[in-house]
Amino acid sequence: MEIQEKVREFVEENNLECSPEHRALDLVSEIGEVAKEILKTTDYGTKEREYRKELEDEMGDVLFSLIALANTFNIDLEKALNKALDKYQKRMAEKGNAGS
């Protein structure tokens, strides 16, 4: 099953529909939790990073939130990713880096 369809069905089956604004806020919140886990993993930059299950869990939450937001706008994430990769490839060829 396609990942976007899997999330769409889960949202519908569990009555988790909400406005795009709330989806965007949820995504930002989940990204903040990823950042917090990285800070904890490195003891705020004082030691080498290491794998933590909690970070993987938070990444899953970010992915769910991003997919749910994309679904709200009927955005095909594979198509969007391919467009982004093409854009970055052109920048690399022209400027030597992917920055905007």
N, C-alpha and C positions, 0 to 999 in steps of 0.2 A: 504494500500500500504506500502510495506517495506520502511523504512526511507532512505536507501541507493538508492533505485530505484527512490524515490521521488526527491532526490537531483540530481541524474543522469539526469532525465528528465528535471528538471528545468535548469540545466547547458546547456543541449543540446538545449532546446527550446529558451533560451536567449543568445545563442552563447557566453557562458562564458568559453569555453575551454581554457586552458593555460598549460604551462609546469609545471611539478612537482616542479621545483625549485621555480616558482612563487607561486604555491599553498602552499608550505612550508613557504615561506616568509609571505604570507597572514595569515597563521595560527599563526605564531609567533607574527605578528602585532596584531591580534585579542586577543591573550592571554595577550599582553601588555595592551590592552584596558580594559580587565577584571581587571588586577592588578590596573590600574589607578582608576577604579570605586571603588574598595575596599579601596584604599587609601583615596579617597574622602569621602566614606561612614563613615570611622572611623576618619576622619580629621587627617590623617597620624598617626593613632594609639593612638590618645588622647581621643577617646570616643568609646563607645560600637558600634559594627556594627549593621546596621539596613537594612531592605529590601529597595531596590531602584529598580524601574522599569528599570532604565538604566543598572543595573548589569544583570538583566534577559535578556535584549536585547543583551548585549555583549556576554553572555553565548551562546545565540542562534547563534550569528555570529561565535563563536569558533566551535560550533558543526557543522555548515554548512561547515566551512573551513576544519575541520578534515575529515568529510565524503567525501567532494569533493576530498581531497588528497588521501584518501583510495581508492576511485573509480578510480583514475588515475592509480593505481597499481593493481586494481581488488582484493583488500583485503577485505575479509568478516569481518567486524568489530565485529560481534557477536562471531565469532570463535576466533578472536584475543583477545577479552575481556575474553572469557572463558579460554584461555590459560594463560592469565595474572593472573586471579583469582586462577587457579591451582598452578601457580608458587608462588604466595604470600602465599597461604595456606600451601604449603610445607615449605616455609621459616618460617612461624609462628610456625609450628610443630617442626622444627629443631632448630631455634634460638630464638623463642619467639617474633620476630618482622618481618615485611614485607620488611625491608630494604635489599639492595643488599650487 
